[in-house]
Amino acid sequence: MYPAELVKPMREELTAIGFEELHSSESVEQALKKEGTTLVVVNSVCGCAAANARPGARMSLQNDKKPQHLVTVFAGVDKEATDEARAHMIPFPPSSPSMALFKDGELVHMLERHHIEGRPAEMIAENLKDAYNQHC
C-alpha cells in the first residue's frame, strides 16, 4: 500500500474534476448499479497514469456527450474497491491504469494499460470521446 501523502495529489487530479473516489466493494457495487453511463478510472502511481491516463480522462470530458457518473478507484491503495471494479471488467485482465465505460451496469468500452502506456493523452481522450459519442 502506498502512503496517503504520496497518492493525495494523484487522487486530487481526478476528484478536482468531479470524480468520486470509491474505497469499498459496496461503493463500487452502488456506483455501477446506477442508471446511465459511468466512467471508472483505475488510478495508479505509475508514470503512464500521470502523463497519459489522468490527463486523457480530463481532456475526454471536454465533449458534448460524456458519462453521467465519474468514479475512480486507486490500485495499490483501495484494494477492496479496485478488486470489485476489476471483477466487473472481466474478461479483461487486471491492469492499472485502466478505464472502463459502463452503461446501465454493463461494460461497453475498455482501455487497458497497454492502450494507455506510450500513447499521448490526446489519443486516449479521443478514444474515450468516441465511446461517449456512441454510448452516452
MARGUVEX-578674 format. One record per atom (N, C-alpha, C): z, y, x; atom name; residue number from 0; residue in one letter. Coordinates in steps of 0.02 Angstrom, whole numbers, plus 50000, padded with zeros to 5 digits. Atoms other than C-alpha are relative to their C-alpha. Example, Ala and Ser with C-alpha at 12.3 -4.5 7.8 and 13.67 -1.06 7.14 Angstrom:
BEGIN
      w      v      u  atome  num  residu
  50000  49941  50045      N    0       a
  50390  49775  50615     CA    0       a
  50000  50060  50045      C    0       a
  49997  49941  49958      N    1       s
  50357  49947  50684     CA    1       s
  50037  50055  49961      C    1       s
This chain:
BEGIN
      w      v      u  atome  num  residu
  50000  49941  50042      N    0       m
  50000  50000  50000     CA    0       m
  50000  50062  50044      C    0       m
  50004  49938  49962      N    1       y
  49958  50173  50060     CA    1       y
  50055  50048  49978      C    1       y
  49949  49951  50019      N    2       p
  50089  50311  50065     CA    2       p
  49974  50051  49950      C    2       p
  50020  49953  50053      N    3       a
  50087  50429  49916     CA    3       a
  49973  50066  50028      C    3       a
  50022  49936  49971      N    4       e
  50068  50583  50027     CA    4       e
  49930  49995  50030      C    4       e
  50067  50010  49972      N    5       l
  49911  50509  50106     CA    5       l
  49947  50002  49944      C    5       l
  50050  50005  50053      N    6       v
  49821  50474  49941     CA    6       v
  50001  50057  49950      C    6       v
  49994  49945  50049      N    7       k
  49880  50627  49845     CA    7       k
  49938  50044  49997      C    7       k
  50060  49958  50005      N    8       p
  49732  50738  49893     CA    8       p
  49939  49962  49975      C    8       p
  50057  50042  50023      N    9       m
  49611  50594  49860     CA    9       m
  50004  49990  49925      C    9       m
  49991  50006  50072      N   10       r
  49684  50569  49687     CA   10       r
  49980  50065  49966      C   10       r
  50011  49935  50030      N   11       e
  49676  50755  49652     CA   11       e
  49927  50020  49997      C   11       e
  50071  49985  50004      N   12       e
  49490  50762  49689     CA   12       e
  49971  49979  49932      C   12       e
  50024  50024  50065      N   13       l
  49465  50665  49527     CA   13       l
  50042  50029  49943      C   13       l
  49959  49974  50055      N   14       t
  49613  50722  49422     CA   14       t
  49986  50074  49987      C   14       t
  50015  49929  50008      N   15       a
  49566  50904  49453     CA   15       a
  49938  50013  49957      C   15       a
  50061  49991  50041      N   16       i
  49401  50875  49363     CA   16       i
  50004  49960  49934      C   16       i
  49990  50029  50066      N   17       g
  49476  50784  49214     CA   17       g
  50009  49925  49997      C   17       g
  49988  50073  50001      N   18       f
  49500  50602  49266     CA   18       f
  50074  49987  49988      C   18       f
  49932  50022  50014      N   19       e
  49655  50517  49200     CA   19       e
  50015  49941  50047      C   19       e
  49979  50055  49956      N   20       e
  49747  50408  49326     CA   20       e
  50032  49945  49959      C   20       e
  49970  50057  50033      N   21       l
  49790  50234  49267     CA   21       l
  50039  49960  50051      C   21       l
  49956  50032  49952      N   22       h
  49936  50146  49350     CA   22       h
  50023  49930  49980      C   22       h
  49977  50066  50024      N   23       s
  49964  49988  49246     CA   23       s
  49942  49964  49965      C   23       s
  50052  50039  50035      N   24       s
  49863  49848  49169     CA   24       s
  49996  50022  49927      C   24       s
  50000  49978  50070      N   25       e
  49917  49909  48997     CA   25       e
  49961  50065  49991      C   25       e
  50036  49936  50006      N   26       s
  49849  50084  49029     CA   26       s
  49924  49989  50007      C   26       s
  50071  50016  49993      N   27       v
  49681  50009  49084     CA   27       v
  49976  49969  49934      C   27       v
  50018  50031  50064      N   28       e
  49676  49900  48927     CA   28       e
  49991  50052  49946      C   28       e
  50003  49947  50051      N   29       q
  49711  50051  48817     CA   29       q
  49939  50044  50010      C   29       q
  50057  49956  49985      N   30       a
  49579  50157  48904     CA   30       a
  49935  49966  49981      C   30       a
  50063  50035  50013      N   31       l
  49445  50025  48886     CA   31       l
  49991  49980  49928      C   31       l
  50005  50014  50072      N   32       k
  49484  49996  48702     CA   32       k
  49974  50060  49962      C   32       k
  50021  49939  50034      N   33       k
  49436  50175  48662     CA   33       k
  49927  49996  49981      C   33       k
  50068  49997  50024      N   34       e
  49280  50201  48561     CA   34       e
  49961  50051  50042      C   34       e
  50042  49954  49961      N   35       g
  49136  50283  48653     CA   35       g
  49992  49977  50071      C   35       g
  50014  50017  49930      N   36       t
  49095  50290  48837     CA   36       t
  50057  50020  50045      C   36       t
  49947  49990  49952      N   37       t
  49218  50277  48979     CA   37       t
  49974  49986  50070      C   37       t
  50016  50010  49930      N   38       l
  49184  50301  49164     CA   38       l
  50064  49982  50037      C   38       l
  49943  50022  49959      N   39       v
  49303  50204  49277     CA   39       v
  49980  50006  50073      C   39       v
  50011  49995  49928      N   40       v
  49309  50254  49460     CA   40       v
  50056  49963  50035      C   40       v
  49952  50033  49957      N   41       v
  49394  50134  49578     CA   41       v
  50000  50040  50065      C   41       v
  49994  49955  49944      N   42       n
  49452  50259  49708     CA   42       n
  50024  49961  50061      C   42       n
  49984  50033  49938      N   43       s
  49482  50217  49890     CA   43       s
  50013  50052  50055      C   43       s
  49988  49956  49943      N   44       v
  49541  50291  50055     CA   44       v
  49942  50000  50049      C   44       v
  50054  50007  49951      N   45       c
  49380  50242  50144     CA   45       c
  49956  50062  50003      C   45       c
  50044  49942  49990      N   46       g
  49255  50367  50211     CA   46       g
  49946  50006  49948      C   46       g
  50054  49994  50050      N   47       c
  49120  50323  50085     CA   47       c
  50027  50024  49933      C   47       c
  49971  49972  50061      N   48       a
  49240  50366  49944     CA   48       a
  50003  50076  50006      C   48       a
  49993  49928  49989      N   49       a
  49269  50538  50021     CA   49       a
  49932  50035  50003      C   49       a
  50065  49967  49990      N   50       a
  49089  50575  50069     CA   50       a
  49951  49989  49944      C   50       a
  50052  50019  50048      N   51       n
  48994  50489  49931     CA   51       n
  50025  49990  49929      C   51       n
  49979  50020  50067      N   52       a
  49091  50418  49784     CA   52       a
  50031  50057  49960      C   52       a
  49967  49946  50039      N   53       r
  49208  50558  49732     CA   53       r
  49954  50060  49989      C   53       r
  50048  49946  50013      N   54       p
  49079  50696  49760     CA   54       p
  49944  49980  49952      C   54       p
  50052  50023  50046      N   55       g
  48948  50591  49670     CA   55       g
  50024  49999  49929      C   55       g
  49971  50001  50067      N   56       a
  49063  50566  49522     CA   56       a
  50006  50071  49973      C   56       a
  49993  49930  50021      N   57       r
  49098  50753  49516     CA   57       r
  49932  50029  49981      C   57       r
  50067  49972  50013      N   58       m
  48913  50801  49526     CA   58       m
  49969  49969  49937      C   58       m
  50030  50034  50057      N   59       s
  48868  50673  49393     CA   59       s
  50020  50031  49934      C   59       s
  49975  49970  50063      N   60       l
  48970  50767  49264     CA   60       l
  49966  50066  49983      C   60       l
  50041  49941  50014      N   61       q
  48852  50915  49278     CA   61       q
  49936  49977  49967      C   61       q
  50054  50031  50038      N   62       n
  48741  50837  49147     CA   62       n
  50013  50013  49926      C   62       n
  49992  49989  50072      N   63       d
  48709  50867  48962     CA   63       d
  50039  49943  49968      C   63       d
  49964  50058  50026      N   64       k
  48765  50691  48921     CA   64       k
  50047  49975  50054      C   64       k
  49951  50026  49953      N   65       k
  48922  50624  49001     CA   65       k
  50051  49957  49962      C   65       k
  49951  50044  50034      N   66       p
  49059  50497  48965     CA   66       p
  50053  50041  49963      C   66       p
  49948  49968  50040      N   67       q
  49187  50541  48834     CA   67       q
  50068  49994  50034      C   67       q
  49935  50013  49967      N   68       h
  49329  50469  48940     CA   68       h
  49988  49988  50074      C   68       h
  50004  50007  49928      N   69       l
  49356  50480  49127     CA   69       l
  50067  49973  50025      C   69       l
  49938  50030  49974      N   70       v
  49483  50366  49211     CA   70       v
  49989  49975  50071      C   70       v
  50004  50024  49931      N   71       t
  49524  50310  49386     CA   71       t
  50060  49956  50017      C   71       t
  49947  50041  49971      N   72       v
  49624  50176  49474     CA   72       v
  49991  50006  50076      C   72       v
  50004  49992  49927      N   73       f
  49664  50179  49660     CA   73       f
  50012  49933  50034      C   73       f
  49994  50063  49964      N   74       a
  49629  50022  49761     CA   74       a
  50048  50008  50059      C   74       a
  49951  49997  49946      N   75       g
  49769  49984  49883     CA   75       g
  50062  50039  49983      C   75       g
  49942  49962  50023      N   76       v
  49891  50088  49782     CA   76       v
  50023  49974  49932      C   76       v
  49984  50021  50068      N   77       d
  49885  50044  49597     CA   77       d
  49973  49929  49990      C   77       d
  50025  50069  49999      N   78       k
  49864  49856  49620     CA   78       k
  49990  49972  49930      C   78       k
  50003  50029  50067      N   79       e
  49902  49805  49441     CA   79       e
  49942  50030  49959      C   79       e
  50053  49966  50037      N   80       a
  49785  49935  49365     CA   80       a
  49931  49984  50029      C   80       a
  50064  50016  49968      N   81       t
  49648  49901  49492     CA   81       t
  49978  49929  49983      C   81       t
  50016  50069  50017      N   82       d
  49656  49714  49461     CA   82       d
  49975  49994  49928      C   82       d
  50020  50003  50071      N   83       e
  49644  49741  49273     CA   83       e
  49931  50031  49991      C   83       e
  50066  49968  50006      N   84       a
  49497  49861  49290     CA   84       a
  49946  49954  50026      C   84       a
  50049  50045  49970      N   85       r
  49407  49739  49404     CA   85       r
  49987  49939  49956      C   85       r
  50009  50057  50045      N   86       a
  49436  49599  49279     CA   86       a
  49949  50015  49946      C   86       a
  50048  49979  50050      N   87       h
  49331  49698  49156     CA   87       h
  49930  50012  50030      C   87       h
  50064  49988  49966      N   88       m
  49193  49720  49286     CA   88       m
  49965  49935  50021      C   88       m
  50032  50065  49986      N   89       i
  49155  49534  49303     CA   89       i
  49933  49998  49964      C   89       i
  50006  50046  49944      N   90       p
  49029  49464  49353     CA   90       p
  49996  50033  50069      C   90       p
  50004  49966  49935      N   91       f
  49031  49596  49491     CA   91       f
  50063  49986  50040      C   91       f
  49942  50013  49958      N   92       p
  49144  49555  49637     CA   92       p
  50040  50064  50012      C   92       p
  49959  49941  49986      N   93       p
  49289  49672  49678     CA   93       p
  49972  50040  50059      C   93       p
  50019  49956  49945      N   94       s
  49237  49820  49783     CA   94       s
  50030  50069  49988      C   94       s
  49976  49931  50006      N   95       s
  49302  49992  49820     CA   95       s
  49970  50040  50057      C   95       s
  50000  49972  50067      N   96       p
  49249  50119  49793     CA   96       p
  49947  49966  49957      C   96       p
  50050  50023  50048      N   97       s
  49153  50072  49638     CA   97       s
  50007  50042  49937      C   97       s
  49999  49962  50062      N   98       m
  49110  50148  49471     CA   98       m
  49969  49958  49945      C   98       m
  50025  50039  50056      N   99       a
  49085  50068  49303     CA   99       a
  49999  50043  49937      C   99       a
  50006  49965  50064      N  100       l
  49024  50140  49139     CA  100       l
  50006  49948  49945      C  100       l
  49988  50043  50057      N  101       f
  49089  50058  48981     CA  101       f
  49980  50037  49936      C  101       f
  50015  49972  50066      N  102       k
  49027  50086  48804     CA  102       k
  50034  49955  49949      C  102       k
  49961  50037  50049      N  103       d
  49146  50033  48666     CA  103       d
  50031  49937  50031      C  103       d
  49965  50054  49966      N  104       g
  49236  49923  48792     CA  104       g
  49956  49951  50038      C  104       g
  50047  50046  49967      N  105       e
  49079  49836  48857     CA  105       e
  49971  50033  50063      C  105       e
  50029  49976  49938      N  106       l
  49019  49857  49036     CA  106       l
  49924  50008  49991      C  106       l
  50072  49988  50008      N  107       v
  48847  49939  49031     CA  107       v
  49966  50023  50064      C  107       v
  50030  49977  49937      N  108       h
  48822  50006  49209     CA  108       h
  50052  49992  50055      C  108       h
  49953  50013  49945      N  109       m
  48898  49965  49378     CA  109       m
  49970  50025  50065      C  109       m
  50017  49982  49932      N  110       l
  48892  50043  49550     CA  110       l
  50053  49968  50046      C  110       l
  49955  50032  49953      N  111       e
  48967  49932  49683     CA  111       e
  50000  50039  50066      C  111       e
  49994  49966  49935      N  112       r
  49019  49986  49858     CA  112       r
  49933  50002  50036      C  112       r
  50063  50001  49963      N  113       h
  48851  49932  49929     CA  113       h
  49948  50047  49970      C  113       h
  50043  49949  50030      N  114       h
  48767  50054  49807     CA  114       h
  50022  50070  50020      C  114       h
  49969  49936  49984      N  115       i
  48881  50194  49869     CA  115       i
  49998  50014  50074      C  115       i
  49994  49991  49928      N  116       e
  48906  50168  50054     CA  116       e
  49932  50016  50031      C  116       e
  50062  49981  49966      N  117       g
  48774  50257  50158     CA  117       g
  49950  50038  49957      C  117       g
  50045  49963  50044      N  118       r
  48696  50345  50009     CA  118       r
  50030  50069  49987      C  118       r
  49973  49932  50012      N  119       p
  48711  50532  49981     CA  119       p
  50030  50006  49930      C  119       p
  49966  49989  50064      N  120       a
  48824  50593  49841     CA  120       a
  49950  50019  49946      C  120       a
  50050  49979  50049      N  121       e
  48672  50670  49756     CA  121       e
  49964  49939  49969      C  121       e
  50034  50060  50025      N  122       m
  48589  50499  49741     CA  122       m
  50046  49961  49953      C  122       m
  49951  50033  50043      N  123       i
  48748  50424  49667     CA  123       i
  50005  50038  49934      C  123       i
  49996  49959  50060      N  124       a
  48759  50569  49545     CA  124       a
  49940  49988  49955      C  124       a
  50061  50012  50039      N  125       e
  48578  50543  49490     CA  125       e
  50002  49932  49967      C  125       e
  49995  50067  50029      N  126       n
  48609  50357  49464     CA  126       n
  50046  50002  49939      C  126       n
  49953  49996  50056      N  127       l
  48759  50396  49354     CA  127       l
  49971  50041  49942      C  127       l
  50030  49959  50053      N  128       k
  48667  50533  49259     CA  128       k
  49949  49960  49960      C  128       k
  50047  50043  50035      N  129       d
  48529  50409  49218     CA  129       d
  50037  49954  49952      C  129       d
  49961  50044  50044      N  130       a
  48661  50291  49149     CA  130       a
  50029  50039  49941      C  130       a
  49973  49959  50054      N  131       y
  48742  50432  49049     CA  131       y
  49945  50015  49949      C  131       y
  50055  49983  50046      N  132       n
  48573  50482  48976     CA  132       n
  49980  49940  49957      C  132       n
  50017  50060  50038      N  133       q
  48545  50303  48921     CA  133       q
  50055  49978  49953      C  133       q
  49945  50030  50038      N  134       h
  48718  50259  48856     CA  134       h
  50047  50049  49965      C  134       h
  49952  49952  50029      N  135       c
  48812  50419  48812     CA  135       c
  49970  50040  49943      C  135       c
